[in-house]
């Protein structure tokens, strides 16, 4: 039985996804497992959380069974989040839980963990984003079994689902590097390495992985100069951009669109679609090469609009500008053009243009991440 006055972290990682050995997807899967390990230990040692229940086919299922901060549960073949939640609720007498994705929460500080704990114990439900959440806390006793059984199987939907189906009082966690930066693409890991000096298990792993070859220095140097200007495109939260801009000497030009794309499952009337409708890369790249010194792009919006069906590995290969290995024709041509660009370009998902940009701006502004730094801005 868990301590009733504490919250229990719960995580389901990579259900039934087993990428091939040697792929970037496999390297990221291994890295995310180490992030789970580091984050669960930090939560437990804060004193506000029970041991974390980790559901998934993870490496530490067998070798780390006796660690005090992790309880491992195998994942079933036909995974259903609601049924799994009821099973662990009954098995461990759970009530208040903190569900989080592997790449989120790494930068949450003790003050923030205390805030999350106190609000959840008071009966409120919290998340970092109401539209597309990376982590969420709530009390199971506030939900009837039907609500739990019908939980969506995509965790980004959890907050909006509870808002729609319940009368729970919602509290948004204040913006910080910990609540914004969800690390799940190659450049996210490269940024993490830059701002943590390769500390912890995940840091040691990155320093010996393919991510160590990603060059961010040119982009960082451009951020550091008042005479420079960068272009940022994608699912940008304007508040996050404002927070990043406070620490960044350079000017920022941006186009924010398609927020909530993953939850909606479809694109709206994209401005980029009008600019880029001929799939002519030269017009697009000439535009920002002529107006800025560097770019950071949320390519998942671009791929959703123009790439038809594509696999995750192609997206990761694009992030690393390894265009020769990409199978999707559009992504291959796009990435080749990126590699030929006159200005440095960072590619990734929505996290790289939000938490990633904020992390780099913290670095430029002298707010180096360490064990004592509370990442408020």
NUZADREN-64126 format. One record per residue (C-alpha): residue number from 1; x, y, z. Coordinates in steps of 0.05 Angstrom, whole numbers, plus 5000, padded with zeros to 4 digits. Layout:
N
[kero NUM; [X; Y; Z]] ...
% end
This chain:
377
[kero 1; [5000; 5000; 5000]] [kero 2; [5024; 5070; 4983]] [kero 3; [5028; 5126; 5034]] [kero 4; [4960; 5159; 5030]] [kero 5; [4987; 5229; 5042]] [kero 6; [5032; 5227; 4982]] [kero 7; [5020; 5225; 4907]] [kero 8; [5039; 5164; 4865]] [kero 9; [5073; 5178; 4799]] [kero 10; [5047; 5133; 4743]] [kero 11; [5078; 5125; 4674]] [kero 12; [5065; 5081; 4614]] [kero 13; [5122; 5083; 4565]] [kero 14; [5125; 5062; 4492]] [kero 15; [5068; 5011; 4496]] [kero 16; [5080; 4956; 4446]] [kero 17; [5131; 4997; 4409]] [kero 18; [5197; 4960; 4397]] [kero 19; [5240; 4998; 4347]] [kero 20; [5295; 4960; 4311]] [kero 21; [5365; 4958; 4339]] [kero 22; [5410; 5012; 4311]] [kero 23; [5353; 5059; 4294]] [kero 24; [5348; 5130; 4321]] [kero 25; [5280; 5110; 4349]] [kero 26; [5314; 5056; 4390]] [kero 27; [5367; 5105; 4416]] [kero 28; [5311; 5153; 4436]] [kero 29; [5271; 5097; 4470]] [kero 30; [5333; 5078; 4511]] [kero 31; [5345; 5151; 4528]] [kero 32; [5273; 5161; 4551]] [kero 33; [5278; 5101; 4597]] [kero 34; [5338; 5133; 4631]] [kero 35; [5299; 5198; 4638]] [kero 36; [5243; 5159; 4672]] [kero 37; [5295; 5130; 4720]] [kero 38; [5326; 5198; 4737]] [kero 39; [5258; 5233; 4743]] [kero 40; [5227; 5180; 4788]] [kero 41; [5287; 5182; 4834]] [kero 42; [5283; 5258; 4839]] [kero 43; [5208; 5256; 4854]] [kero 44; [5217; 5203; 4908]] [kero 45; [5275; 5239; 4941]] [kero 46; [5235; 5304; 4943]] [kero 47; [5193; 5273; 4997]] [kero 48; [5127; 5290; 4963]] [kero 49; [5116; 5226; 4924]] [kero 50; [5109; 5151; 4933]] [kero 51; [5151; 5104; 4890]] [kero 52; [5132; 5110; 4817]] [kero 53; [5093; 5055; 4782]] [kero 54; [5124; 5046; 4714]] [kero 55; [5084; 5004; 4664]] [kero 56; [5121; 4981; 4602]] [kero 57; [5172; 4935; 4572]] [kero 58; [5232; 4972; 4600]] [kero 59; [5303; 4949; 4612]] [kero 60; [5302; 4964; 4686]] [kero 61; [5242; 4918; 4697]] [kero 62; [5290; 4861; 4712]] [kero 63; [5353; 4892; 4739]] [kero 64; [5326; 4946; 4785]] [kero 65; [5268; 4912; 4821]] [kero 66; [5294; 4930; 4890]] [kero 67; [5304; 5004; 4879]] [kero 68; [5260; 5043; 4929]] [kero 69; [5233; 5094; 4879]] [kero 70; [5207; 5049; 4823]] [kero 71; [5156; 4993; 4819]] [kero 72; [5155; 4959; 4752]] [kero 73; [5093; 4930; 4719]] [kero 74; [5093; 4893; 4653]] [kero 75; [5049; 4919; 4598]] [kero 76; [4997; 4875; 4565]] [kero 77; [4991; 4862; 4490]] [kero 78; [4923; 4897; 4481]] [kero 79; [4937; 4957; 4524]] [kero 80; [4879; 4999; 4551]] [kero 81; [4898; 5057; 4596]] [kero 82; [4832; 5058; 4635]] [kero 83; [4834; 4984; 4651]] [kero 84; [4908; 4988; 4670]] [kero 85; [4893; 5047; 4715]] [kero 86; [4838; 5009; 4752]] [kero 87; [4883; 4948; 4759]] [kero 88; [4939; 4987; 4792]] [kero 89; [4889; 5027; 4833]] [kero 90; [4862; 4963; 4864]] [kero 91; [4930; 4929; 4870]] [kero 92; [4965; 4987; 4905]] [kero 93; [4904; 5022; 4938]] [kero 94; [4918; 5085; 4897]] [kero 95; [4880; 5150; 4900]] [kero 96; [4921; 5211; 4881]] [kero 97; [4965; 5200; 4820]] [kero 98; [5013; 5240; 4778]] [kero 99; [5014; 5214; 4707]] [kero 100; [5072; 5238; 4664]] [kero 101; [5104; 5224; 4598]] [kero 102; [5176; 5200; 4598]] [kero 103; [5205; 5263; 4567]] [kero 104; [5167; 5312; 4612]] [kero 105; [5181; 5334; 4684]] [kero 106; [5257; 5327; 4680]] [kero 107; [5268; 5400; 4698]] [kero 108; [5214; 5406; 4751]] [kero 109; [5246; 5433; 4815]] [kero 110; [5230; 5416; 4887]] [kero 111; [5188; 5479; 4895]] [kero 112; [5145; 5458; 4836]] [kero 113; [5139; 5387; 4860]] [kero 114; [5115; 5414; 4927]] [kero 115; [5064; 5459; 4892]] [kero 116; [5038; 5399; 4851]] [kero 117; [5033; 5356; 4914]] [kero 118; [4996; 5408; 4955]] [kero 119; [4945; 5425; 4902]] [kero 120; [4931; 5352; 4886]] [kero 121; [4922; 5334; 4959]] [kero 122; [4872; 5391; 4963]] [kero 123; [4830; 5356; 4911]] [kero 124; [4848; 5397; 4849]] [kero 125; [4871; 5369; 4783]] [kero 126; [4932; 5400; 4750]] [kero 127; [4967; 5395; 4683]] [kero 128; [5019; 5434; 4644]] [kero 129; [4973; 5443; 4584]] [kero 130; [4898; 5437; 4581]] [kero 131; [4897; 5425; 4505]] [kero 132; [4954; 5375; 4500]] [kero 133; [4981; 5353; 4567]] [kero 134; [5049; 5322; 4581]] [kero 135; [5032; 5309; 4654]] [kero 136; [4970; 5312; 4697]] [kero 137; [4950; 5299; 4769]] [kero 138; [4882; 5281; 4798]] [kero 139; [4847; 5238; 4851]] [kero 140; [4818; 5172; 4828]] [kero 141; [4766; 5177; 4883]] [kero 142; [4736; 5237; 4846]] [kero 143; [4721; 5195; 4785]] [kero 144; [4671; 5140; 4774]] [kero 145; [4694; 5076; 4741]] [kero 146; [4661; 5092; 4674]] [kero 147; [4703; 5156; 4669]] [kero 148; [4767; 5117; 4684]] [kero 149; [4751; 5060; 4636]] [kero 150; [4739; 5110; 4579]] [kero 151; [4805; 5147; 4588]] [kero 152; [4836; 5160; 4520]] [kero 153; [4896; 5117; 4500]] [kero 154; [4935; 5179; 4478]] [kero 155; [4960; 5215; 4539]] [kero 156; [4960; 5285; 4508]] [kero 157; [4884; 5282; 4511]] [kero 158; [4879; 5270; 4586]] [kero 159; [4868; 5342; 4610]] [kero 160; [4817; 5360; 4557]] [kero 161; [4781; 5294; 4570]] [kero 162; [4774; 5308; 4645]] [kero 163; [4751; 5379; 4632]] [kero 164; [4698; 5354; 4585]] [kero 165; [4674; 5294; 4626]] [kero 166; [4679; 5318; 4698]] [kero 167; [4670; 5379; 4742]] [kero 168; [4739; 5376; 4772]] [kero 169; [4772; 5442; 4789]] [kero 170; [4830; 5453; 4741]] [kero 171; [4895; 5487; 4761]] [kero 172; [4948; 5502; 4709]] [kero 173; [5019; 5493; 4732]] [kero 174; [5058; 5558; 4724]] [kero 175; [5103; 5563; 4663]] [kero 176; [5174; 5542; 4674]] [kero 177; [5227; 5501; 4639]] [kero 178; [5201; 5442; 4679]] [kero 179; [5129; 5449; 4657]] [kero 180; [5144; 5466; 4584]] [kero 181; [5204; 5426; 4560]] [kero 182; [5181; 5356; 4538]] [kero 183; [5243; 5320; 4513]] [kero 184; [5229; 5270; 4458]] [kero 185; [5267; 5286; 4394]] [kero 186; [5342; 5285; 4377]] [kero 187; [5352; 5360; 4383]] [kero 188; [5314; 5361; 4449]] [kero 189; [5365; 5312; 4477]] [kero 190; [5423; 5353; 4447]] [kero 191; [5395; 5415; 4481]] [kero 192; [5388; 5377; 4547]] [kero 193; [5461; 5358; 4542]] [kero 194; [5482; 5430; 4531]] [kero 195; [5446; 5457; 4592]] [kero 196; [5460; 5401; 4642]] [kero 197; [5533; 5386; 4626]] [kero 198; [5514; 5313; 4617]] [kero 199; [5494; 5301; 4689]] [kero 200; [5454; 5241; 4713]] [kero 201; [5443; 5175; 4678]] [kero 202; [5411; 5208; 4618]] [kero 203; [5468; 5258; 4612]] [kero 204; [5520; 5203; 4612]] [kero 205; [5480; 5166; 4559]] [kero 206; [5475; 5227; 4513]] [kero 207; [5549; 5241; 4518]] [kero 208; [5563; 5172; 4489]] [kero 209; [5507; 5171; 4438]] [kero 210; [5496; 5196; 4367]] [kero 211; [5464; 5260; 4396]] [kero 212; [5533; 5284; 4418]] [kero 213; [5547; 5298; 4343]] [kero 214; [5491; 5349; 4337]] [kero 215; [5522; 5419; 4329]] [kero 216; [5483; 5472; 4367]] [kero 217; [5540; 5522; 4376]] [kero 218; [5527; 5562; 4313]] [kero 219; [5454; 5572; 4333]] [kero 220; [5473; 5590; 4404]] [kero 221; [5524; 5642; 4380]] [kero 222; [5470; 5674; 4337]] [kero 223; [5422; 5677; 4396]] [kero 224; [5476; 5714; 4435]] [kero 225; [5481; 5775; 4390]] [kero 226; [5436; 5836; 4389]] [kero 227; [5449; 5846; 4315]] [kero 228; [5421; 5778; 4296]] [kero 229; [5350; 5754; 4283]] [kero 230; [5321; 5684; 4285]] [kero 231; [5258; 5655; 4253]] [kero 232; [5215; 5607; 4293]] [kero 233; [5159; 5567; 4262]] [kero 234; [5108; 5517; 4289]] [kero 235; [5061; 5504; 4347]] [kero 236; [5090; 5560; 4389]] [kero 237; [5057; 5582; 4453]] [kero 238; [5064; 5659; 4451]] [kero 239; [5075; 5662; 4526]] [kero 240; [5133; 5612; 4520]] [kero 241; [5162; 5654; 4464]] [kero 242; [5157; 5717; 4508]] [kero 243; [5192; 5682; 4565]] [kero 244; [5248; 5659; 4519]] [kero 245; [5255; 5728; 4487]] [kero 246; [5267; 5760; 4555]] [kero 247; [5334; 5723; 4559]] [kero 248; [5354; 5727; 4486]] [kero 249; [5394; 5787; 4460]] [kero 250; [5375; 5773; 4388]] [kero 251; [5309; 5790; 4355]] [kero 252; [5257; 5736; 4344]] [kero 253; [5211; 5733; 4283]] [kero 254; [5159; 5678; 4288]] [kero 255; [5098; 5645; 4256]] [kero 256; [5055; 5606; 4305]] [kero 257; [5001; 5560; 4278]] [kero 258; [4968; 5492; 4284]] [kero 259; [4970; 5489; 4360]] [kero 260; [4929; 5429; 4383]] [kero 261; [4944; 5393; 4317]] [kero 262; [4955; 5325; 4351]] [kero 263; [4891; 5329; 4390]] [kero 264; [4849; 5354; 4331]] [kero 265; [4879; 5303; 4284]] [kero 266; [4875; 5352; 4226]] [kero 267; [4905; 5417; 4203]] [kero 268; [4866; 5482; 4200]] [kero 269; [4876; 5536; 4147]] [kero 270; [4951; 5539; 4150]] [kero 271; [4988; 5602; 4128]] [kero 272; [5048; 5560; 4111]] [kero 273; [5003; 5517; 4066]] [kero 274; [4990; 5578; 4023]] [kero 275; [5063; 5597; 4019]] [kero 276; [5087; 5527; 4008]] [kero 277; [5030; 5497; 3967]] [kero 278; [5072; 5483; 3906]] [kero 279; [5121; 5444; 3949]] [kero 280; [5175; 5490; 3922]] [kero 281; [5227; 5492; 3977]] [kero 282; [5267; 5549; 3946]] [kero 283; [5212; 5600; 3958]] [kero 284; [5205; 5579; 4030]] [kero 285; [5279; 5576; 4046]] [kero 286; [5297; 5638; 4007]] [kero 287; [5245; 5675; 4048]] [kero 288; [5276; 5662; 4117]] [kero 289; [5348; 5660; 4093]] [kero 290; [5338; 5732; 4071]] [kero 291; [5305; 5756; 4135]] [kero 292; [5343; 5720; 4191]] [kero 293; [5409; 5690; 4213]] [kero 294; [5382; 5623; 4239]] [kero 295; [5318; 5583; 4243]] [kero 296; [5284; 5534; 4290]] [kero 297; [5226; 5495; 4258]] [kero 298; [5171; 5450; 4284]] [kero 299; [5174; 5404; 4223]] [kero 300; [5116; 5360; 4246]] [kero 301; [5067; 5413; 4222]] [kero 302; [5103; 5416; 4154]] [kero 303; [5104; 5340; 4149]] [kero 304; [5030; 5335; 4168]] [kero 305; [5012; 5384; 4112]] [kero 306; [5057; 5358; 4057]] [kero 307; [5089; 5290; 4071]] [kero 308; [5029; 5244; 4069]] [kero 309; [5042; 5183; 4112]] [kero 310; [5110; 5178; 4144]] [kero 311; [5142; 5139; 4200]] [kero 312; [5174; 5165; 4264]] [kero 313; [5244; 5143; 4242]] [kero 314; [5241; 5189; 4181]] [kero 315; [5222; 5248; 4225]] [kero 316; [5281; 5233; 4272]] [kero 317; [5329; 5226; 4214]] [kero 318; [5305; 5293; 4188]] [kero 319; [5317; 5324; 4256]] [kero 320; [5390; 5302; 4250]] [kero 321; [5392; 5324; 4176]] [kero 322; [5411; 5253; 4155]] [kero 323; [5371; 5259; 4091]] [kero 324; [5404; 5202; 4053]] [kero 325; [5372; 5150; 4099]] [kero 326; [5301; 5179; 4095]] [kero 327; [5249; 5139; 4057]] [kero 328; [5192; 5189; 4051]] [kero 329; [5204; 5229; 3987]] [kero 330; [5179; 5296; 4013]] [kero 331; [5217; 5292; 4079]] [kero 332; [5280; 5270; 4043]] [kero 333; [5277; 5329; 3994]] [kero 334; [5259; 5378; 4049]] [kero 335; [5315; 5354; 4095]] [kero 336; [5366; 5356; 4038]] [kero 337; [5347; 5429; 4027]] [kero 338; [5355; 5443; 4101]] [kero 339; [5425; 5413; 4100]] [kero 340; [5443; 5461; 4043]] [kero 341; [5415; 5522; 4078]] [kero 342; [5458; 5585; 4084]] [kero 343; [5437; 5593; 4157]] [kero 344; [5437; 5544; 4217]] [kero 345; [5370; 5508; 4225]] [kero 346; [5346; 5467; 4284]] [kero 347; [5290; 5417; 4268]] [kero 348; [5243; 5380; 4315]] [kero 349; [5172; 5376; 4342]] [kero 350; [5132; 5425; 4383]] [kero 351; [5178; 5418; 4443]] [kero 352; [5239; 5446; 4406]] [kero 353; [5204; 5512; 4390]] [kero 354; [5177; 5519; 4461]] [kero 355; [5218; 5487; 4517]] [kero 356; [5278; 5477; 4472]] [kero 357; [5282; 5551; 4453]] [kero 358; [5269; 5571; 4525]] [kero 359; [5326; 5526; 4549]] [kero 360; [5374; 5555; 4498]] [kero 361; [5354; 5625; 4517]] [kero 362; [5366; 5608; 4590]] [kero 363; [5435; 5585; 4571]] [kero 364; [5449; 5648; 4531]] [kero 365; [5421; 5691; 4588]] [kero 366; [5466; 5658; 4639]] [kero 367; [5412; 5616; 4674]] [kero 368; [5450; 5551; 4672]] [kero 369; [5409; 5492; 4697]] [kero 370; [5434; 5462; 4761]] [kero 371; [5405; 5427; 4823]] [kero 372; [5386; 5493; 4856]] [kero 373; [5358; 5532; 4797]] [kero 374; [5283; 5542; 4797]] [kero 375; [5268; 5554; 4724]] [kero 376; [5218; 5611; 4732]] [kero 377; [5230; 5670; 4686]] 
% end
